[in-house]
Amino acid sequence: MIDHSSAPEKTEIYGKKHRKDNRIAVLLLVPVVGVLALVILIPGIIAGGLSFFSYRLGQAPAFTGLMNYKYLFNNSDFIFSIVRNLLFVGIVVFFQLFLGLIISLVLVRKFPFQKFWVACLLAPMAVSPSVAAVIWRYLLNYNIGPVNYILSSAGFPRIEWLTHPVFAFVSICLVYIWQSTPHIIIALYPARLTIPSTLYEAADIDGANTFQSFWTITLPLLKPVIVIMAIFRTMIGFRNFGLVWTLTRGGPNNATELISIFLYNEGFRYWRFGSASAVAVIMVLITLLISGKYIRMMQNNTFGSQTHA
Amino acid sequence: MVSTRQKHSIRLLHWILLLFFVFCAFGPIFIIIASSFKVDREIFTYVPKVFFRPVLDNYNQLISEREDFFRALMNSIIVTVSASVFIVLFCIPAAYSYSRLYSRNFKWSSFFIILVRMFPPIIIMVPLYPVIRALTLNDTYVILVLLYVTFQVSISTMLLKAFLDDIPKELDEQACIDGCNRLTAFIYVILPAMAPGIIAAVVFISVFSWNDFTFAFLVSGTQTKTTPIIIMEMQGLVDEGLLNWGTVFSASVIQLVPILAFIFLLQQKLVSGFTLGAVKG
């Protein structure tokens, strides 16, 4: 933690107007802090409170204590949505990191038209969930989809990608990995570029092969970035709504119902805002559990370094 | 020592890997772009047609039959532009404050800015929705813009602060010596120097609001439906056999192309420098 009050050049430059600065400094933060408080913090606190009430839209809330939480933890749909979400996040984060790392390492070997290839590899992250759904509902279509066409012409049976419970889950994982791996590339590729080539030359002289230098140089030096990305992508994976909703609506038979889909159904389909709030509270707790350390890291990285310039 | 022949085969392996990944990443996007220029029966020929004469049939059909798509496109443009304007107005002062001024309140406020960013968007909609309904703000541009700005202010403030930190403070001081006060120094000296940062912040919020599905799905109605929502509805019609795949492909391509253009223009920036981009969710 860097203590702001001990940043010397601050006080040197603007020292005399210190008191006035303080007021302006706070005033300039008002729009950002205000909008965040109004739209996120206060509703967040209200949701925390509502989770102890039975509340349907249009009716007066009635205090019910821990009823909503009891209801949720006795609800197998909810438990399964958590388990499913854990599985989903485990699978997608692993493959994102794995593929993102391989792609970053391949890209380091500079190719002609490098910029073009990089842009192609990053393109999926620019696709809106509903457009991604159009693309993949076509590609994975049982009758007319190119994927099944390739499978059947290679002698394999056609697969019910989006209508069979197991394959629907596989499909949402696949599409999600497709869409989010670029986020890993934009973190790992630049990080790999900053590793000085002299390290590899030295390892080469010492007789290390490619795999040895990967294990002893590349991986340890990229580890901090990989860890941050793993935490961050886990957090993001827990809140995915748009892609799964547009692809499968949580079906078939709840096979792809993640927590966010469960929350949507609870709140916006059955109008049970009390128990939906309880789901929200549980989601926030899970998020904070995952990202607690990450928040501190971000604060130090972006706001802590006041010693610039 | 690695022989030349080995070097060649390693190089070949790199090319194979690269092309394989490019095929997986960009292939799906390329297929719908290409298919949007095919007539419908060619999209579904049993053996996929690789060479075809591009036609604008799907686009013509979209224009003549789906004016609601273009209304949604207009809505998306209105919302995206407004959100960009507000993000710049909100975040520049905050970023300037964090980078150039001092206050004891920085510690908790920066923690707060990062902390609230961790709240999953959809959960905020649970307590917010009854309020939005009560204020009859649902199905208005105001609420969409407010939500988009709120969920991007953290990242934009951090981004702009990082850009400001890279502008030497001597520049401010020089301007002060030359007779500028804090405000004129900011307008004439700092603002032009931080233009790339502002562009980056605008790109981020544009991509976010242009592509957003969740918020628009929950609060937009018939009046403010955005492009991702109408595309989802069109997809539903395709499933029921009421609309051609070609039409929804052409709609998707129109939605996709501006963002794709950003990626191709800015890929260098994306992978060099704004590591903060990685933080965008």
Chai-1 contact restraints between the chains, C-beta under 6 A:
chainA,res_idxA,chainB,res_idxB,connection_type,confidence,min_distance_angstrom,max_distance_angstrom,comment,restraint_id
A,H4,B,F106,contact,1.0,0.0,6.0,A-B,restraint_1
A,K10,B,Y102,contact,1.0,0.0,6.0,A-B,restraint_2
A,D21,B,L101,contact,1.0,0.0,6.0,A-B,restraint_3
A,D21,B,Y102,contact,1.0,0.0,6.0,A-B,restraint_4
A,N22,B,S103,contact,1.0,0.0,6.0,A-B,restraint_5
A,A25,B,S97,contact,1.0,0.0,6.0,A-B,restraint_6
A,A25,B,L101,contact,1.0,0.0,6.0,A-B,restraint_7
A,A25,B,S103,contact,1.0,0.0,6.0,A-B,restraint_8
A,V26,B,S103,contact,1.0,0.0,6.0,A-B,restraint_9
A,V26,B,N105,contact,1.0,0.0,6.0,A-B,restraint_10
A,L28,B,P93,contact,1.0,0.0,6.0,A-B,restraint_11
A,L28,B,A94,contact,1.0,0.0,6.0,A-B,restraint_12
A,L28,B,S97,contact,1.0,0.0,6.0,A-B,restraint_13
A,L29,B,A94,contact,1.0,0.0,6.0,A-B,restraint_14
A,L29,B,S97,contact,1.0,0.0,6.0,A-B,restraint_15
A,L29,B,S109,contact,1.0,0.0,6.0,A-B,restraint_16
A,P31,B,F90,contact,1.0,0.0,6.0,A-B,restraint_17
A,V32,B,F90,contact,1.0,0.0,6.0,A-B,restraint_18
A,V32,B,A94,contact,1.0,0.0,6.0,A-B,restraint_19
A,V32,B,V153,contact,1.0,0.0,6.0,A-B,restraint_20
A,V32,B,T157,contact,1.0,0.0,6.0,A-B,restraint_21
A,V33,B,S109,contact,1.0,0.0,6.0,A-B,restraint_22
A,V35,B,T150,contact,1.0,0.0,6.0,A-B,restraint_23
A,L36,B,V116,contact,1.0,0.0,6.0,A-B,restraint_24
A,V39,B,T150,contact,1.0,0.0,6.0,A-B,restraint_25
A,I40,B,V116,contact,1.0,0.0,6.0,A-B,restraint_26
A,I40,B,F119,contact,1.0,0.0,6.0,A-B,restraint_27
A,I40,B,I124,contact,1.0,0.0,6.0,A-B,restraint_28
A,L41,B,V116,contact,1.0,0.0,6.0,A-B,restraint_29
A,P43,B,I124,contact,1.0,0.0,6.0,A-B,restraint_30
A,P43,B,P127,contact,1.0,0.0,6.0,A-B,restraint_31
A,P43,B,L128,contact,1.0,0.0,6.0,A-B,restraint_32
A,G44,B,F119,contact,1.0,0.0,6.0,A-B,restraint_33
A,I46,B,P127,contact,1.0,0.0,6.0,A-B,restraint_34
A,A47,B,V126,contact,1.0,0.0,6.0,A-B,restraint_35
A,A47,B,P127,contact,1.0,0.0,6.0,A-B,restraint_36
A,L57,B,P130,contact,1.0,0.0,6.0,A-B,restraint_37
A,I103,B,F21,contact,1.0,0.0,6.0,A-B,restraint_38
A,V106,B,H14,contact,1.0,0.0,6.0,A-B,restraint_39
A,V106,B,L17,contact,1.0,0.0,6.0,A-B,restraint_40
A,V106,B,L18,contact,1.0,0.0,6.0,A-B,restraint_41
A,R109,B,H14,contact,1.0,0.0,6.0,A-B,restraint_42
A,W117,B,V22,contact,1.0,0.0,6.0,A-B,restraint_43
A,V118,B,Q267,contact,1.0,0.0,6.0,A-B,restraint_44
A,A119,B,I263,contact,1.0,0.0,6.0,A-B,restraint_45
A,A119,B,F264,contact,1.0,0.0,6.0,A-B,restraint_46
A,A119,B,Q267,contact,1.0,0.0,6.0,A-B,restraint_47
A,C120,B,V22,contact,1.0,0.0,6.0,A-B,restraint_48
A,C120,B,F26,contact,1.0,0.0,6.0,A-B,restraint_49
A,L121,B,A25,contact,1.0,0.0,6.0,A-B,restraint_50
A,L122,B,I263,contact,1.0,0.0,6.0,A-B,restraint_51
A,L122,B,Q267,contact,1.0,0.0,6.0,A-B,restraint_52
A,A123,B,F26,contact,1.0,0.0,6.0,A-B,restraint_53
A,A123,B,I29,contact,1.0,0.0,6.0,A-B,restraint_54
A,A123,B,I263,contact,1.0,0.0,6.0,A-B,restraint_55
A,P124,B,A25,contact,1.0,0.0,6.0,A-B,restraint_56
A,A126,B,I259,contact,1.0,0.0,6.0,A-B,restraint_57
A,A126,B,L260,contact,1.0,0.0,6.0,A-B,restraint_58
A,A126,B,I263,contact,1.0,0.0,6.0,A-B,restraint_59
A,S128,B,N211,contact,1.0,0.0,6.0,A-B,restraint_60
A,S128,B,P228,contact,1.0,0.0,6.0,A-B,restraint_61
A,P129,B,F213,contact,1.0,0.0,6.0,A-B,restraint_62
A,S130,B,F213,contact,1.0,0.0,6.0,A-B,restraint_63
A,S130,B,P228,contact,1.0,0.0,6.0,A-B,restraint_64
A,S130,B,I231,contact,1.0,0.0,6.0,A-B,restraint_65
A,S130,B,M232,contact,1.0,0.0,6.0,A-B,restraint_66
A,V131,B,S252,contact,1.0,0.0,6.0,A-B,restraint_67
A,V131,B,Q255,contact,1.0,0.0,6.0,A-B,restraint_68
A,V131,B,L256,contact,1.0,0.0,6.0,A-B,restraint_69
A,V134,B,Q235,contact,1.0,0.0,6.0,A-B,restraint_70
A,V134,B,V248,contact,1.0,0.0,6.0,A-B,restraint_71
A,V134,B,S252,contact,1.0,0.0,6.0,A-B,restraint_72
A,I135,B,P28,contact,1.0,0.0,6.0,A-B,restraint_73
A,I135,B,I32,contact,1.0,0.0,6.0,A-B,restraint_74
A,L139,B,P28,contact,1.0,0.0,6.0,A-B,restraint_75
A,I144,B,F44,contact,1.0,0.0,6.0,A-B,restraint_76
A,P146,B,P48,contact,1.0,0.0,6.0,A-B,restraint_77
A,I186,B,L270,contact,1.0,0.0,6.0,A-B,restraint_78
A,I186,B,V271,contact,1.0,0.0,6.0,A-B,restraint_79
A,I186,B,G277,contact,1.0,0.0,6.0,A-B,restraint_80
A,I186,B,A278,contact,1.0,0.0,6.0,A-B,restraint_81
A,A187,B,A278,contact,1.0,0.0,6.0,A-B,restraint_82
A,Y189,B,V271,contact,1.0,0.0,6.0,A-B,restraint_83
A,P190,B,V271,contact,1.0,0.0,6.0,A-B,restraint_84
A,P190,B,S272,contact,1.0,0.0,6.0,A-B,restraint_85
A,I236,B,G281,contact,1.0,0.0,6.0,A-B,restraint_86
A,R239,B,P120,contact,1.0,0.0,6.0,A-B,restraint_87
A,F241,B,I122,contact,1.0,0.0,6.0,A-B,restraint_88
A,F241,B,T214,contact,1.0,0.0,6.0,A-B,restraint_89
A,G242,B,F213,contact,1.0,0.0,6.0,A-B,restraint_90
A,G242,B,T214,contact,1.0,0.0,6.0,A-B,restraint_91
A,T246,B,M232,contact,1.0,0.0,6.0,A-B,restraint_92
A,S260,B,I122,contact,1.0,0.0,6.0,A-B,restraint_93
A,G267,B,V126,contact,1.0,0.0,6.0,A-B,restraint_94
A,F273,B,V126,contact,1.0,0.0,6.0,A-B,restraint_95
A,A276,B,V126,contact,1.0,0.0,6.0,A-B,restraint_96
A,S277,B,V126,contact,1.0,0.0,6.0,A-B,restraint_97
A,A280,B,I123,contact,1.0,0.0,6.0,A-B,restraint_98
A,A280,B,V126,contact,1.0,0.0,6.0,A-B,restraint_99
A,M283,B,P120,contact,1.0,0.0,6.0,A-B,restraint_100
A,M283,B,I123,contact,1.0,0.0,6.0,A-B,restraint_101
A,T287,B,M118,contact,1.0,0.0,6.0,A-B,restraint_102
A,S291,B,M118,contact,1.0,0.0,6.0,A-B,restraint_103
A,I295,B,I114,contact,1.0,0.0,6.0,A-B,restraint_104
A,I295,B,L115,contact,1.0,0.0,6.0,A-B,restraint_105
A,M298,B,I114,contact,1.0,0.0,6.0,A-B,restraint_106
A,Q299,B,S110,contact,1.0,0.0,6.0,A-B,restraint_107
A,Q299,B,F111,contact,1.0,0.0,6.0,A-B,restraint_108
A,Q299,B,I114,contact,1.0,0.0,6.0,A-B,restraint_109
A,T302,B,M158,contact,1.0,0.0,6.0,A-B,restraint_110
A,F303,B,S110,contact,1.0,0.0,6.0,A-B,restraint_111
A,H308,B,D165,contact,1.0,0.0,6.0,A-B,restraint_112
A,A309,B,P168,contact,1.0,0.0,6.0,A-B,restraint_113
A,A309,B,K169,contact,1.0,0.0,6.0,A-B,restraint_114
